[in-house]
């Protein structure tokens, strides 16, 4: 009688795929996270890759990683350390083992641990496991490359050799790892096959080869008896009914822009210049011409912003996307949008700086730049998305704010949530909030001037070509009554105050407090993408019996009206951010008598939940 398979039920697990940049670790991680989201698990992912286009093979600097956290209930972060580490070569094991838990299962390709591989990875002996203090009983040592060759280069039934080269064989190694991990977590391979057939729809032979390799990896796990080879299953405990997909923050942002244009009845125009890590938004939107989307890859950041502003003047939803270095160049156009009072959405996918800094790493260091980095009094709404899936709502709300209040709006994401992913429930566009631009009413024909305003201070929008509403806008100050150029000091003071008041009139949701909101000994404060890590740290402390609450800012200008009440309610407040204290500085300038503790890191990497919890614990004590 066959031995009964033991399956361990888990609430959550973290898997990290790692190997050379050309080993397909991002694809392997994406497939596994997609399959997990499809079966109803909550997921959070973290692609961690080098800035090098292609570092020397087997080098320590060329290792690419992809970490995915899977949970039966909601998970907030990709996890501090992994339960399963896939290391496709010696360099990956050397650099990525620090992200593994002490009892983690390690999967290695022994074919990539030869003498030259060990030398490149700076191992001193052939006993690489002993050198790193790794228990061999936790390691699945698989001749992965050899087995992939056997699968793909075996003669056909008629004795003919397969038409495949060694380069193609090596490209499929990642699929063997996917199959093995799918076996470890009891995943349905038909979901993987569907993914591969869709991805390689134009290359069916490539899809078939990869599916065969995935099956081989799965079979290897099934047939191998090892103390490290036990099956885990992550059930789904809480799930809102609907269709789900694994979505990155950049793709969710693009979908949010498309939905907003559809809801407003406008064409969507994106003027952009490629820049890491924002380029995927341009790539994604360029696929949706059928939705009326127009994308232009411009010659530089300046023309990307200027063309988007021109599209807005012509009556479209104008969007431009970039990262921190591009914001520096777009600031002149952003200022022009302020004084012309035209809708414009500026997406800033933040990365490590200054200058070109750390192109593939994540920071929150552009906050003060987007709040104040322009000449003159140049008020502009600023939002920050909280997670990869929240990027959809944040993009939608940024468009709604820009269109309804006739203003440029900055949406902050960053490399962490832009490249990371989560399980996204596809929304019903009919249930999304209405978007109602303030078009000039017909009854104002004959008496309308360009800076006449609605009750909440927004300038009426007259789309060019509408008979009887011809007008001129520009970068010079205009008279509030006639719209003619004016240098009158009283008029400039008035217009400055009107533009400022218009932004302050924007209604944003109150700042929400989670956790022990009524009696917390410590309030944690953050903004944007650190939400998941700060929430996880709060949960960890509350599980230890500590009284802790969290307030995470999504709307930064204008601030929620209850901001001062929330921040003054607690005796101890700590502001945690991935910069040197920009949010704390801003809040201290806005809120009287506010003197928070601060937790600041600028490492280009996400927070570590355990480090946060330990620091917060010292503040409580």
MIGU-998142 format. One line per field, with one value per residue (C-alpha): residue in one letter; x, y, z. Coordinates in steps of 0.25 Angstrom, whole numbers, plus 5000, padded with zeros to 4 digits. Layout:
<atoms>
code <- c(A,...)
u <- c(X,...)
v <- c(Y,...)
w <- c(Z,...)
</atoms>
This chain:
<atoms>
code <- c(X,X,X,X,X,X,X,X,X,X,X,X,X,X,X,X,X,X,X,X,X,X,X,X,X,X,X,X,X,X,X,X,X,X,X,X,X,X,X,X,X,X,X,X,X,X,X,X,X,X,X,X,X,X,X,X,X,X,X,X,X,X,X,X,X,X,X,X,X,X,X,X,X,X,X,X,X,X,X,X,X,X,X,X,X,X,X,X,X,X,X,X,X,X,X,X,X,X,X,X,X,X,X,X,X,X,X,X,X,X,X,X,X,X,X,X,X,X,X,X,X,X,X,X,X,X,X,X,X,X,X,X,X,X,X,X,X,X,X,X,X,X,X,X,X,X,X,X,X,X,X,X,X,X,X,X,X,X,X,X,X,X,X,X,X,X,X,X,X,X,X,X,X,X,X,X,X,X,X,X,X,X,X,X,X,X,X,X,X,X,X,X,X,X,X,X,X,X,X,X,X,X,X,X,X,X,X,X,X,X,X,X,X,X,X,X,X,X,X,X,X,X,X,X,X,X,X,X,X,X,X,X,X,X,X,X,X,X,X,X,X,X,X,X,X,X,X,X,X,X,X,X,X,X,X,X,X,X,X,X,X,X,X,X,X,X,X,X,X,X,X,X,X,X,X,X,X,X,X,X,X,X,X,X,X,X,X,X,X,X,X,X,X,X,X,X,X,X,X,X,X,X,X,X,X,X,X,X,X,X,X,X,X,X,X,X,X,X,X,X,X,X,X,X,X,X,X,X,X,X,X,X,X,X,X,X,X,X,X,X,X,X,X,X,X,X,X,X,X,X,X,X,X,X,X,X,X,X,X,X,X,X,X,X,X,X,X,X,X,X,X,X,X,X,X,X,X,X,X,X,X,X,X,X,X,X,X,X,X,X,X,X,X,X,X,X,X,X,X,X,X,X,X,X,X,X,X,X,X,X,X,X,X,X,X,X,X,X,X,X,X,X,X,X,X,X,X,X,X,X,X,X,X,X,X,X,X,X,X,X,X,X,X,X,X,X,X,X,X,X,X,X,X,X,X,X,X,X,X,X,X,X,X,X,X,X,X,X,X,X,X,X,X,X,X,X,X,X,X,X,X,X,X,X,X,X,X,X,X,X,X,X,X,X,X,X,X,X,X,X,X,X,X,X,X,X,X,X,X,X,X,X,X,X,X,X,X,X,X,X,X,X,X,X,X,X,X,X,X,X,X,X,X,X,X,X,X,X,X,X,X,X,X,X,X,X,X,X,X,X,X,X,X,X,X,X,X,X,X,X,X,X,X,X,X,X,X,X,X,X,X,X,X,X,X,X,X,X,X,X,X,X,X,X,X,X,X,X,X,X,X,X,X,X,X,X,X,X,X,X,X,X,X,X,X,X,X,X,X,X,X,X,X,X,X,X,X,X,X,X,X)
u <- c(5000,5005,5009,4999,5003,5004,4999,5002,4991,4997,4992,5003,5016,5027,5034,5047,5052,5066,5076,5084,5076,5074,5069,5054,5052,5042,5034,5035,5030,5019,5014,5013,5007,4997,4993,4992,4983,4974,4971,4967,4979,4983,4997,5008,5020,5034,5042,5056,5066,5079,5080,5090,5084,5092,5103,5113,5107,5109,5113,5109,5104,5095,5085,5071,5060,5045,5038,5023,5016,5003,4992,4979,4975,4980,4995,5001,5015,5024,5030,5043,5048,5044,5040,5045,5057,5060,5074,5077,5092,5103,5103,5088,5090,5101,5094,5079,5081,5080,5066,5062,5057,5066,5057,5054,5054,5065,5064,5077,5081,5094,5098,5101,5110,5122,5136,5136,5122,5127,5139,5130,5121,5134,5132,5145,5142,5134,5126,5117,5106,5115,5122,5109,5104,5092,5087,5087,5074,5067,5072,5066,5079,5073,5082,5071,5079,5082,5067,5062,5071,5066,5052,5054,5065,5060,5057,5043,5035,5039,5054,5056,5063,5055,5057,5062,5076,5083,5080,5065,5067,5074,5063,5053,5060,5052,5039,5045,5046,5032,5027,5034,5029,5015,5016,5021,5008,4998,4996,4987,4997,4985,4985,5000,4998,4987,4996,5007,4998,4993,5007,5013,5001,5009,5019,5012,5024,5031,5018,5018,5032,5030,5018,5026,5037,5027,5021,5035,5038,5024,5027,5041,5035,5024,5035,5046,5046,5053,5051,5050,5039,5026,5014,5007,4994,4989,4974,4965,4958,4952,4949,4939,4932,4937,4947,4962,4975,4989,4993,5005,5004,5008,4997,4986,4990,4988,4975,4971,4974,4966,4954,4954,4954,4943,4935,4937,4934,4948,4960,4972,4985,4998,5011,5023,5038,5043,5049,5050,5042,5030,5032,5022,5010,5014,5015,5002,4994,4999,4992,4978,4976,4962,4958,4962,4975,4986,5000,5012,5027,5033,5047,5049,5042,5038,5031,5024,5018,5015,5008,4999,4996,4993,4983,4976,4975,4968,4958,4965,4969,4984,4994,5009,5017,5031,5040,5047,5058,5047,5039,5050,5049,5033,5032,5031,5020,5013,5014,5008,4996,4995,4993,4985,4976,4975,4974,4987,4991,5006,5010,5023,5028,5038,5052,5065,5072,5078,5080,5079,5083,5077,5068,5062,5061,5050,5049,5039,5048,5040,5030,5035,5038,5024,5018,5027,5037,5032,5034,5024,5011,5008,4998,4995,4988,4997,4992,5000,4995,4996,4998,4999,4984,4981,4988,4975,4967,4978,4979,4964,4963,4974,4968,4954,4961,4968,4956,4946,4955,4963,4976,4989,4990,5002,5000,5012,5015,5029,5037,5032,5017,5019,5026,5020,5006,4994,4981,4972,4957,4952,4943,4929,4931,4917,4919,4931,4928,4924,4934,4927,4936,4931,4928,4924,4908,4901,4894,4907,4909,4912,4917,4927,4941,4953,4954,4939,4938,4928,4923,4935,4945,4948,4950,4939,4945,4942,4947,4953,4944,4931,4925,4923,4934,4947,4958,4973,4981,4995,5007,5005,4996,4982,4971,4961,4949,4953,4964,4973,4988,4990,5001,4992,4997,4983,4979,4991,4989,4974,4977,4988,4978,4967,4977,4981,4966,4962,4971,4967,4953,4955,4948,4956,4953,4956,4969,4965,4971,4973,4976,4974,4968,4962,4973,4986,4999,5006,5001,5009,5008,5012,5009,5007,5014,5019,5004,5006,5019,5014,5001,5008,5017,5004,4998,5010,5011,4996,4997,5008,4997,5002,4992,4996,4989,4992,4988,4993,4992,4987,4983,4995,4990,4980,4981,4969,4961,4962,4978,4981,4970,4976,4991,4988,4979,4991,5002,5013,5013,5024,5025,5032,5036,5046,5053,5060,5047,5040,5026,5029,5035,5022,5013,5020,5019,5004,5000,5003,5010,5013,5026,5026,5037,5043,5047,5055,5062,5067,5072,5065,5058,5045,5044,5046,5034,5042,5051,5039,5033,5045,5047,5032,5033,5044,5035,5024,5033)
v <- c(5000,5014,5023,5033,5047,5056,5070,5082,5092,5106,5120,5127,5124,5132,5127,5134,5130,5135,5133,5141,5152,5143,5131,5136,5138,5149,5140,5128,5137,5143,5130,5125,5137,5138,5123,5126,5138,5130,5120,5131,5133,5147,5150,5161,5161,5168,5167,5170,5171,5178,5191,5184,5181,5167,5165,5155,5141,5135,5148,5153,5166,5160,5152,5155,5151,5150,5148,5145,5144,5135,5135,5129,5142,5156,5158,5172,5170,5161,5156,5158,5144,5133,5118,5113,5118,5114,5117,5114,5116,5118,5133,5133,5124,5133,5146,5141,5132,5144,5145,5131,5126,5117,5105,5109,5099,5102,5097,5097,5093,5085,5086,5101,5098,5094,5099,5111,5115,5114,5122,5133,5133,5135,5121,5117,5102,5091,5089,5102,5097,5095,5108,5115,5107,5101,5088,5078,5072,5085,5085,5079,5077,5075,5073,5082,5086,5071,5068,5079,5074,5060,5065,5074,5067,5053,5046,5046,5033,5032,5033,5047,5058,5070,5083,5090,5097,5097,5112,5109,5097,5106,5117,5106,5103,5113,5105,5093,5101,5106,5091,5087,5099,5096,5082,5087,5095,5086,5095,5091,5090,5093,5107,5108,5102,5112,5124,5119,5116,5130,5137,5129,5129,5133,5122,5109,5101,5109,5108,5093,5091,5100,5092,5079,5084,5089,5075,5069,5078,5074,5059,5061,5066,5055,5044,5049,5045,5055,5061,5075,5070,5072,5077,5090,5095,5110,5110,5122,5127,5141,5145,5155,5148,5153,5151,5152,5154,5156,5170,5179,5193,5199,5191,5195,5209,5208,5201,5213,5223,5216,5214,5229,5233,5223,5228,5243,5241,5246,5241,5237,5242,5238,5246,5239,5237,5223,5223,5212,5208,5215,5210,5199,5208,5213,5199,5195,5207,5205,5192,5198,5206,5199,5207,5220,5222,5230,5228,5236,5232,5246,5250,5255,5257,5272,5268,5257,5267,5278,5269,5263,5278,5281,5269,5274,5288,5281,5273,5260,5254,5257,5248,5248,5237,5238,5236,5246,5251,5253,5261,5271,5273,5273,5284,5295,5289,5286,5300,5304,5295,5302,5316,5311,5303,5291,5276,5268,5255,5254,5240,5239,5225,5228,5221,5223,5236,5247,5248,5235,5228,5214,5212,5199,5201,5208,5221,5231,5243,5251,5256,5270,5271,5269,5277,5290,5287,5299,5314,5323,5319,5307,5298,5284,5272,5260,5246,5233,5219,5209,5196,5190,5187,5201,5207,5205,5214,5224,5226,5227,5237,5245,5247,5250,5261,5267,5267,5272,5283,5287,5285,5277,5265,5257,5242,5236,5221,5215,5203,5194,5195,5198,5185,5177,5171,5166,5159,5169,5168,5173,5185,5188,5201,5204,5205,5214,5228,5238,5248,5261,5272,5286,5289,5303,5304,5308,5319,5327,5328,5343,5346,5335,5339,5328,5330,5329,5319,5309,5309,5301,5310,5302,5309,5306,5297,5301,5291,5298,5297,5300,5312,5324,5320,5324,5328,5329,5323,5324,5325,5340,5344,5347,5357,5349,5356,5358,5347,5358,5358,5366,5371,5378,5374,5373,5364,5355,5354,5350,5340,5333,5332,5327,5316,5312,5312,5303,5292,5294,5292,5278,5269,5256,5245,5246,5240,5226,5220,5205,5196,5201,5214,5218,5215,5213,5215,5218,5223,5219,5229,5227,5230,5222,5209,5206,5203,5188,5187,5197,5190,5176,5183,5188,5174,5167,5177,5175,5160,5162,5170,5184,5196,5201,5208,5212,5224,5224,5236,5234,5249,5258,5271,5275,5268,5261,5271,5262,5261,5270,5263,5250,5253,5261,5250,5241,5243,5236,5237,5232,5235,5224,5227,5223,5236,5245,5251,5258,5254,5258,5271,5274,5270,5279,5291,5288,5284,5292,5286,5273,5267,5252,5241,5237,5224,5227,5217,5220,5206,5204,5192,5191,5192,5179,5177,5171,5183,5192,5185,5185,5200,5203,5194,5203,5215,5208,5204)
w <- c(5000,4996,5008,5011,5007,5020,5017,5027,5028,5029,5031,5023,5016,5010,4997,4991,4977,4974,4963,4952,4945,4933,4941,4940,4955,4953,4944,4953,4965,4957,4952,4967,4972,4961,4963,4978,4976,4966,4977,4987,4995,5000,4994,4995,4986,4986,4973,4977,4965,4962,4954,4944,4931,4931,4942,4940,4941,4954,4961,4974,4969,4958,4967,4965,4975,4976,4989,4991,5004,5003,5014,5017,5022,5018,5018,5018,5014,5006,5019,5026,5024,5015,5019,5005,4998,4983,4980,4965,4967,4977,4977,4980,4992,4997,4996,4999,5010,5020,5016,5020,5034,5042,5039,5024,5013,5003,4988,4980,4967,4970,4955,4958,4970,4962,4966,4957,4962,4976,4973,4967,4979,4988,4995,5001,5001,4994,5006,5004,5013,5024,5021,5023,5035,5027,5032,5020,5024,5021,5007,4994,4986,4972,4959,4953,4940,4937,4939,4930,4919,4920,4919,4907,4899,4901,4887,4882,4881,4867,4870,4865,4873,4878,4871,4883,4886,4900,4902,4901,4911,4921,4920,4925,4938,4945,4941,4948,4961,4959,4958,4970,4979,4973,4979,4992,4993,4987,4975,4963,4951,4941,4946,4943,4929,4926,4930,4921,4909,4910,4912,4900,4892,4879,4883,4886,4886,4896,4905,4903,4907,4919,4923,4922,4931,4941,4942,4943,4955,4961,4959,4965,4978,4978,4976,4985,5000,5008,5022,5015,5005,5013,5006,5012,5008,5010,5011,5008,5021,5017,5003,4997,4985,4971,4960,4965,4959,4963,4959,4961,4966,4952,4945,4955,4954,4939,4940,4950,4940,4929,4938,4942,4927,4924,4936,4932,4917,4913,4905,4913,4908,4914,4911,4917,4916,4920,4934,4944,4951,4945,4930,4932,4933,4919,4914,4920,4915,4901,4900,4902,4889,4888,4901,4894,4901,4894,4899,4894,4897,4897,4895,4909,4922,4919,4906,4913,4923,4913,4904,4915,4919,4904,4904,4916,4910,4898,4907,4910,4923,4922,4930,4931,4938,4944,4956,4965,4954,4945,4955,4955,4940,4940,4950,4941,4934,4947,4951,4937,4941,4954,4948,4936,4946,4937,4941,4940,4948,4950,4955,4962,4965,4975,4975,4982,4980,4979,4965,4958,4971,4972,4960,4964,4979,4987,4996,5000,4998,4988,4998,5000,4985,4981,4992,4990,4979,4970,4969,4974,4983,4975,4983,4978,4983,4987,4989,4992,4989,5001,4994,4980,4979,4985,4973,4965,4975,4977,4962,4960,4972,4967,4953,4960,4968,4956,4947,4957,4963,4951,4957,4955,4965,4969,4971,4979,4978,4979,4974,4985,4982,4967,4965,4976,4974,4982,4980,4973,4972,4959,4961,4955,4948,4949,4965,4964,4969,4958,4952,4948,4942,4944,4930,4928,4927,4915,4922,4924,4909,4906,4920,4923,4925,4927,4942,4947,4958,4963,4978,4983,4975,4963,4950,4940,4928,4914,4904,4892,4880,4887,4880,4889,4899,4892,4902,4905,4916,4919,4929,4932,4944,4939,4944,4952,4945,4931,4929,4923,4927,4940,4948,4958,4972,4978,4967,4969,4984,4981,4970,4979,4991,4981,4976,4990,4995,4984,4988,5003,4999,4993,5002,5006,5015,5030,5035,5040,5052,5053,5065,5079,5075,5088,5098,5090,5098,5084,5071,5059,5047,5033,5018,5006,5003,5017,5021,5021,5029,5039,5041,5042,5053,5060,5059,5065,5077,5080,5080,5091,5099,5095,5093,5079,5068,5054,5045,5031,5022,5007,5005,5008,5002,5007,5020,5025,5034,5046,5046,5057,5066,5063,5065,5078,5084,5088,5098,5089,5074,5065,5050,5042,5028,5017,5017,5027,5033,5022,5027,5041,5037,5029,5040,5050,5041,5039,5053,5065,5077,5070,5074,5070,5071,5058,5051,5038,5028,5015,5010,4997,5004,5010,5025,5034,5042,5054,5054,5055,5066,5074,5073,5076,5088,5094,5092,5099,5111)
</atoms>
